[in-house]
């Protein structure tokens, strides 16, 4: 029998059946798109007595939209080119004395939106991970500089003296106390009076801990340092002169460690001599504990963590995904994987701290950690100051690329362009659990913020289609990055077009699609059915339901006409200097009524009129268009001529029925306000009037 030292620490499974299905679909769908685009293009090159300027304009707008969607579809197939999955074997790792040290960085910004008790649960779960305690160092970075966060850390440190031994003694898997005490089924493995007594004692101490933290929050300690600059507590780079661990775990403040073995699983990849020299990070998926079975807002991001990241992994690895990643410190500090750097260049890149520059060439030395703390206190305060990075390459070529709202995506892209690779590990038990968005307002605000950051990269010199092809691990990996950066633009423009132009033309009797009797009708039908059936197959094959497919179709439409539009406009405004980049954390405080509606599968439309008005106006326009289309079919017998144009508004109404319900049927607080419905009707009428003028 082979010894464990000779067995692989991990395995990579190539999904051959998925590859065959995906590439077969790509082949046939591509052929259909060529025929579709040929049909559109031929309109502009052949004489037609019915062709007018209005008709030509309508056909041109639809043609451009179809080109955009076709190109977006082509980019999205990069995620489906070579999907893989991985299995780690932490039991095959060397002894604890040979494991490298890990620094854990937890980020928070606003205790009013990110409650301190929840943040401290994340801290405690990280402290309690199944890893040698002397090799685990936990840091909390509070961008808001709130006093309650610091005081909460002191309370968490006191409670940890009881919580950590309890977890290790009984082998508790979920080591965030709030989540643990809310899931009592885990206790079934232990039983016994001693365990029950210990559990009750710890629970009492936890209640005292929560009470003390919340008392701090009620006496005014939640106020953040309102300016961008505030007195420093800790900064990423500070750990270089304190613990200086070779690996870093990045966590959002609401993403607790749900399984204590994540560090050991990550080390199965980082300690593999075959890939370790070029491996920058191991990314775990984001999963959420508060998602309902219906998941009307697609908050669990199924397409990303169940599909796209597996394909990303097969062509060079995924980007940094905000939280739940183990990254090699060296990858954040070196210009390439083979460069050590001379002292002068290091000072230009990393700043004037000699101690930090020394740390770049040192391994973690926990035995001298205590003796270094007092001597390096002033150095740490210098490193933590906001002014330290002025005139250096922090945020540009060193550390996280925080010039963008989506610094995680941008950092991953720059790392891959420098020759690093990454892997995606998705074990059966979630390693990290957080809180997903459970109301429409937070969901659309979050989508707008992400869109702004992604488009910001797309229109910069780092556009993946221009900067990446010759630098990333594979060209297909550049296509993955390009799809993520460009999809907001390639969605909001075509969907606004398809939600208005065919409908306005139908109202004015202008056909845009082939008749049912035309052979090209089969081409358009095939493209539509091929797209939605492939999407349905992917939803079902990843373990989700037909209802979830409907939710994803609906949310795709909603986000495209709101979040993607506003985020793209925001990025272009920043590009021309009309406004600065901003960051607003998603609200982590649950509203009871909103949460109740979410769990019932009912949309809550308590959001900005900037989000509601476009959605409602377009649905009203489609309702009017569908009514006129049906009358044309019944009274004029034009089903053959306008079948597709009648079907489009029908599909829009069907998928967005919750909006119709919110406008016309519901009476609760979560409905669309009558004033917004009236305003949207006026906007729809304006659309119709403009369409009548343009397309007459």
TORLUMVO-732267 format. One line per 10 residues: number of its first residue (from 0); their letters; for each residue x, y, z of C-alpha. Coordinates in steps of 0.05 Angstrom, whole numbers. Example, Ala and Ser with C-alpha at 12.3 -4.5 7.8 and 13.67 -1.06 7.14 Angstrom:
// TORLUMVO-732267
0 = as = 246:-90:156 | 273:-21:143
END
This chain:
// TORLUMVO-732267
0 = xxxxxxxxxx = 0:0:0 | 27:69:-19 | 43:117:36 | 1:180:41 | 61:222:21 | 61:191:-48 | -14:200:-60 | -38:264:-95 | -63:319:-51 | -119:335:-100
10 = xxxxxxxxxx = -151:311:-165 | -178:349:-225 | -240:319:-259 | -252:340:-331 | -327:340:-348 | -323:304:-415 | -398:296:-426 | -410:370:-411 | -354:389:-459 | -386:346:-515
20 = xxxxxxxxxx = -455:376:-503 | -429:447:-498 | -386:444:-560 | -441:410:-601 | -489:465:-580 | -437:518:-597 | -429:489:-667 | -503:486:-686 | -522:551:-651 | -466:587:-687
30 = xxxxxxxxxx = -490:563:-755 | -560:588:-739 | -533:656:-718 | -496:662:-783 | -560:651:-822 | -598:699:-777 | -547:754:-786 | -545:741:-861 | -621:750:-864 | -614:817:-828
40 = xxxxxxxxxx = -556:841:-871 | -590:822:-936 | -645:873:-922 | -596:930:-931 | -568:905:-997 | -631:885:-1035 | -682:933:-1064 | -751:930:-1034 | -810:975:-1053 | -835:973:-981
50 = xxxxxxxxxx = -769:998:-953 | -773:1067:-921 | -727:1108:-877 | -768:1088:-816 | -766:1015:-834 | -692:1017:-847 | -678:1051:-780 | -719:998:-743 | -684:941:-779 | -616:973:-765
60 = xxxxxxxxxx = -629:980:-690 | -653:908:-685 | -594:884:-728 | -543:919:-683 | -577:890:-621 | -573:820:-651 | -499:830:-666 | -487:851:-594 | -524:792:-565 | -489:744:-613
70 = xxxxxxxxxx = -421:770:-593 | -439:766:-520 | -463:695:-530 | -397:677:-564 | -357:706:-506 | -400:669:-455 | -384:602:-487 | -313:609:-461 | -340:587:-393 | -369:524:-425
80 = xxxxxxxxxx = -307:504:-465 | -272:461:-413 | -309:455:-346 | -272:419:-290 | -282:404:-216 | -232:388:-162 | -227:343:-101 | -179:358:-44 | -151:306:6 | -131:345:69
90 = xxxxxxxxxx = -119:280:106 | -57:270:61 | -24:336:83 | 41:334:122 | 41:345:197 | 20:410:229 | 93:430:240 | 103:431:164 | 42:472:147 | 52:545:127
100 = xxxxxxxxxx = 22:602:167 | -42:637:145 | -64:709:156 | -140:720:155 | -165:788:132 | -238:806:147 | -264:870:117 | -321:914:142 | -343:985:128 | -406:1007:163
110 = xxxxxxxxxx = -433:978:229 | -502:1007:215 | -509:964:152 | -462:908:175 | -482:893:247 | -423:883:294 | -449:818:324 | -449:787:254 | -379:813:240 | -354:784:306
120 = xxxxxxxxxx = -385:717:287 | -342:717:225 | -280:734:267 | -294:679:317 | -306:627:262 | -239:645:231 | -203:641:297 | -233:571:309 | -212:540:243 | -180:471:243
130 = xxxxxxxxxx = -109:495:235 | -49:501:281 | -67:561:326 | 4:588:326 | 1:592:250 | -66:628:245 | -70:704:251 | -136:741:245 | -141:814:225 | -203:858:220
140 = xxxxxxxxxx = -201:918:172 | -254:969:187 | -257:1020:131 | -308:1060:171 | -264:1066:232 | -323:1056:280 | -308:1050:354 | -360:995:363 | -320:950:317 | -257:956:359
150 = xxxxxxxxxx = -296:945:423 | -331:887:391 | -264:856:376 | -244:861:449 | -309:826:470 | -298:773:416 | -227:760:443 | -256:748:512 | -311:702:488 | -261:664:444
160 = xxxxxxxxxx = -227:638:507 | -288:593:518 | -313:584:447 | -249:558:414 | -235:503:465 | -309:481:462 | -306:475:386 | -241:436:386 | -261:391:444 | -325:367:410
170 = xxxxxxxxxx = -305:374:337 | -358:426:321 | -363:437:246 | -400:503:243 | -356:549:285 | -396:614:279 | -434:614:346 | -497:647:318 | -503:596:262 | -485:539:309
180 = xxxxxxxxxx = -537:554:361 | -589:563:306 | -576:493:278 | -583:445:336 | -585:383:292 | -509:382:293 | -513:363:366 | -540:294:350 | -469:266:341 | -449:281:413
190 = xxxxxxxxxx = -504:272:464 | -483:260:536 | -496:302:597 | -426:333:598 | -433:360:527 | -503:386:540 | -480:423:602 | -420:452:566 | -464:474:509 | -513:509:555
200 = xxxxxxxxxx = -455:545:590 | -426:569:525 | -494:591:500 | -504:633:563 | -436:665:553 | -453:678:481 | -517:714:500 | -477:757:548 | -427:771:493 | -482:793:445
210 = xxxxxxxxxx = -514:837:497 | -448:872:513 | -433:885:439 | -503:912:426 | -498:957:486 | -437:989:454 | -478:1000:391 | -534:1035:428 | -490:1088:460 | -465:1120:396
220 = xxxxxxxxxx = -404:1077:380 | -431:1057:311 | -414:1123:278 | -361:1112:226 | -302:1156:211 | -341:1198:162 | -284:1221:118 | -244:1178:71 | -184:1185:118 | -188:1165:191
230 = xxxxxxxxxx = -140:1142:246 | -109:1076:225 | -123:1012:261 | -98:960:212 | -83:955:136 | -67:896:93 | 5:908:86 | 13:918:162 | 13:842:171 | 78:840:133
240 = xxxxxxxxxx = 115:867:194 | 73:829:245 | 57:758:225 | 80:759:151 | 46:694:134 | 58:668:64 | -16:657:52 | -76:702:63 | -150:685:70 | -196:741:49
250 = xxxxxxxxxx = -266:744:79 | -325:791:77 | -350:809:145 | -415:770:136 | -383:707:106 | -368:662:165 | -327:597:162 | -380:543:158 | -330:486:156 | -265:490:195
260 = xxxxxxxxxx = -224:451:143 | -220:504:88 | -148:523:103 | -125:451:99 | -164:441:34 | -132:502:4 | -63:477:25 | -75:414:-16 | -65:459:-76 | -15:509:-50
270 = xxxxxxxxxx = 32:454:-26 | 28:413:-90 | 98:420:-121 | 70:412:-191 | 28:475:-190 | 50:513:-128 | 104:555:-161 | 54:589:-207 | -9:583:-164 | -34:650:-137
280 = xxxxxxxxxx = -100:632:-104 | -151:579:-87 | -222:605:-93 | -281:576:-56 | -353:592:-77 | -397:642:-42 | -458:607:-12 | -513:636:31 | -553:613:91 | -614:658:82
290 = xxxxxxxxxx = -636:640:11 | -708:615:3 | -726:555:-38 | -757:600:-91 | -698:650:-93 | -737:701:-133 | -677:749:-139 | -627:695:-159 | -586:716:-98 | -546:651:-95
300 = xxxxxxxxxx = -513:669:-162 | -523:599:-191 | -494:613:-260 | -429:639:-229 | -412:589:-175 | -446:527:-204 | -427:536:-277 | -381:593:-299 | -327:584:-247 | -319:511:-265
310 = xxxxxxxxxx = -307:531:-337 | -262:588:-314 | -221:537:-275 | -212:494:-337 | -177:549:-376 | -130:578:-325 | -171:591:-263 | -223:640:-237 | -213:712:-215 | -213:733:-142
320 = xxxxxxxxxx = -286:730:-122 | -291:780:-65 | -288:731:-7 | -269:659:9 | -201:657:-26 | -132:635:-2 | -81:677:-38 | -6:673:-38 | 25:736:-9 | 81:735:-59
330 = xxxxxxxxxx = 32:741:-117 | 8:808:-90 | 78:835:-80 | 118:813:-141 | 115:841:-212 | 123:771:-241 | 130:701:-213 | 204:701:-227 | 224:770:-202 | 257:785:-135
340 = xxxxxxxxxx = 267:860:-147 | 326:904:-126 | 322:948:-63 | 311:1014:-99 | 255:988:-142 | 223:957:-81 | 222:1024:-44 | 191:1057:-105 | 138:1003:-108 | 124:989:-34
350 = xxxxxxxxxx = 141:1054:1 | 195:1076:50 | 184:1023:104 | 249:984:112 | 216:933:157 | 163:918:105 | 215:911:50 | 254:863:95 | 190:823:105 | 185:810:30
360 = xxxxxxxxxx = 245:764:35 | 228:731:101 | 184:672:119 | 137:675:177 | 175:668:243 | 123:662:299 | 175:648:351 | 201:719:348 | 133:750:337 | 124:774:409
370 = xxxxxxxxxx = 192:807:411 | 179:845:346 | 112:875:365 | 135:931:410 | 193:949:366 | 151:952:304 | 90:988:332 | 109:1055:302 | 126:1021:236 | 58:988:234
380 = xxxxxxxxxx = 23:1055:246 | 63:1084:188 | 43:1027:142 | -30:1034:162 | -35:1108:146 | -74:1129:85 | -17:1173:61 | 35:1116:61 | 16:1093:-9 | 23:1162:-42
390 = xxxxxxxxxx = 76:1159:-95 | 80:1083:-93 | 49:1027:-134 | 1:1004:-80 | -67:993:-112 | -37:995:-182 | 14:940:-188 | 21:919:-115 | -32:890:-70 | -105:893:-90
400 = xxxxxxxxxx = -122:938:-150 | -170:983:-112 | -175:1035:-166 | -237:997:-188 | -302:984:-152 | -292:910:-170 | -221:907:-144 | -227:831:-135 | -241:820:-209 | -187:869:-230
410 = xxxxxxxxxx = -136:839:-183 | -149:769:-210 | -142:793:-281 | -75:828:-268 | -49:766:-231 | -67:721:-290 | -35:771:-338 | 30:765:-298 | 32:690:-307 | -3:665:-245
420 = xxxxxxxxxx = -57:612:-245 | -114:598:-197 | -160:540:-180 | -233:534:-159 | -251:486:-103 | -324:471:-89 | -330:416:-35 | -398:383:-19 | -402:420:47 | -400:497:40
430 = xxxxxxxxxx = -335:523:68 | -362:594:77 | -434:618:87 | -458:690:84 | -521:731:77 | -549:740:7 | -592:798:-15 | -665:786:1 | -699:848:-27 | -703:880:-95
440 = xxxxxxxxxx = -673:946:-75 | -608:917:-47 | -604:870:-106 | -609:925:-159 | -563:972:-121 | -511:917:-115 | -519:901:-189 | -510:974:-208 | -446:978:-166 | -417:915:-197
450 = xxxxxxxxxx = -436:937:-267 | -402:1004:-257 | -337:971:-236 | -338:919:-292 | -352:970:-346 | -299:1014:-316 | -248:960:-332 | -279:946:-400 | -269:1018:-424 | -199:1025:-394
460 = xxxxxxxxxx = -131:1006:-423 | -139:940:-386 | -198:917:-429 | -189:841:-428 | -199:835:-504 | -141:882:-516 | -95:875:-456 | -105:802:-440 | -100:755:-501 | -24:751:-503
470 = xxxxxxxxxx = -14:752:-428 | -64:706:-395 | -56:631:-388 | -101:618:-449 | -138:661:-499 | -203:629:-475 | -188:655:-405 | -184:726:-434 | -252:713:-466 | -279:695:-397
480 = xxxxxxxxxx = -253:761:-368 | -279:799:-428 | -349:769:-420 | -351:791:-347 | -329:861:-364 | -372:872:-426 | -437:835:-412 | -472:894:-379 | -463:936:-442 | -481:878:-488
490 = xxxxxxxxxx = -544:865:-448 | -575:932:-432 | -570:960:-503 | -602:900:-538 | -655:888:-485 | -678:960:-486 | -683:953:-561 | -721:887:-560 | -768:914:-506 | -787:975:-548
500 = xxxxxxxxxx = -772:972:-623 | -811:909:-643 | -869:933:-600 | -870:1003:-630 | -865:974:-700 | -922:927:-685 | -965:985:-661 | -949:1020:-727 | -957:959:-772 | -883:951:-790
510 = xxxxxxxxxx = -859:878:-795 | -788:864:-770 | -785:788:-773 | -797:734:-826 | -867:709:-837 | -885:640:-811 | -886:615:-883 | -815:641:-895 | -759:590:-886 | -720:640:-843
520 = xxxxxxxxxx = -775:635:-791 | -745:568:-774 | -677:601:-763 | -705:653:-714 | -745:600:-678 | -684:554:-672 | -641:609:-643 | -693:627:-591 | -709:555:-572 | -635:535:-572
530 = xxxxxxxxxx = -618:591:-524 | -674:580:-473 | -669:504:-476 | -594:506:-464 | -605:553:-405 | -659:506:-378 | -613:446:-386 | -558:482:-347 | -606:501:-291 | -633:430:-284
540 = xxxxxxxxxx = -564:397:-291 | -537:439:-233 | -592:413:-187 | -642:470:-193 | -714:473:-217 | -757:498:-274 | -782:553:-228 | -711:576:-217 | -702:580:-293 | -761:627:-296
550 = xxxxxxxxxx = -732:669:-239 | -665:675:-275 | -699:695:-341 | -739:749:-304 | -681:776:-263 | -638:778:-326 | -689:824:-359 | -698:867:-297 | -624:877:-285 | -609:890:-359
560 = xxxxxxxxxx = -657:949:-364 | -639:979:-296 | -574:960:-261 | -535:948:-325 | -560:1013:-355 | -545:1057:-295 | -480:1022:-279 | -455:1030:-350 | -475:1104:-351 | -440:1113:-284
570 = xxxxxxxxxx = -376:1082:-312 | -376:1127:-373 | -388:1188:-330 | -328:1170:-287 | -287:1160:-350 | -300:1231:-374 | -290:1259:-304 | -362:1278:-287 | -362:1240:-221 | -317:1200:-175
580 = xxxxxxxxxx = -321:1126:-160 | -361:1109:-99 | -374:1048:-55 | -438:1034:-17 | -441:968:22 | -503:926:13 | -549:929:73 | -540:868:118 | -597:887:165 | -661:849:151
590 = xxxxxxxxxx = -728:884:147 | -780:837:177 | -836:851:127 | -789:848:68 | -760:783:92 | -829:754:101 | -849:771:30 | -783:743:4 | -794:676:38 | -864:674:9
600 = xxxxxxxxxx = -836:685:-61 | -868:754:-68 | -830:812:-99 | -820:873:-55 | -821:935:-99 | -800:984:-45 | -742:1011:-85 | -722:1074:-122 | -768:1102:-176 | -707:1100:-221
610 = xxxxxxxxxx = -711:1025:-218 | -787:1018:-217 | -807:1067:-272 | -767:1035:-330 | -791:965:-311 | -864:985:-305 | -863:1030:-366 | -835:975:-411 | -885:924:-385 | -943:972:-399
620 = xxxxxxxxxx = -916:984:-469 | -912:909:-481 | -982:899:-455 | -1009:951:-503 | -968:922:-560 | -993:852:-545 | -1066:876:-544 | -1058:911:-611 | -1022:850:-639 | -1078:803:-619
630 = xxxxxxxxxx = -1129:850:-651 | -1088:849:-715 | -1088:774:-714 | -1162:769:-701 | -1190:825:-745 | -1138:831:-800 | -1113:759:-803 | -1040:779:-797 | -1016:721:-754 | -968:698:-809
640 = xxxxxxxxxx = -939:768:-816 | -932:788:-743 | -927:722:-705 | -857:736:-676 | -874:809:-659 | -936:786:-622 | -898:731:-586 | -842:778:-561 | -889:822:-517 | -926:760:-495
650 = xxxxxxxxxx = -860:729:-470 | -840:794:-436 | -907:798:-399 | -906:725:-381 | -836:728:-351 | -850:794:-315 | -919:777:-288 | -898:798:-217 | -892:870:-244 | -962:866:-273
660 = xxxxxxxxxx = -986:838:-207 | -950:893:-168 | -983:948:-211 | -1054:922:-218 | -1071:869:-165 | -1032:875:-101 | -1052:923:-45 | -996:910:7 | -937:956:22 | -892:917:-25
670 = xxxxxxxxxx = -933:934:-87 | -913:985:-140 | -943:1051:-116 | -1001:1077:-159 | -963:1141:-171 | -906:1102:-202 | -955:1062:-244 | -986:1127:-269 | -919:1157:-284 | -898:1094:-321
680 = xxxxxxxxxx = -962:1096:-363 | -945:1167:-382 | -874:1146:-401 | -903:1089:-443 | -949:1138:-478 | -889:1183:-493 | -852:1122:-521 | -912:1107:-565 | -917:1179:-589 | -843:1182:-607
690 = xxxxxx = -848:1115:-641 | -907:1138:-682 | -869:1199:-705 | -805:1160:-721 | -835:1098:-752 | -894:1128:-790
END
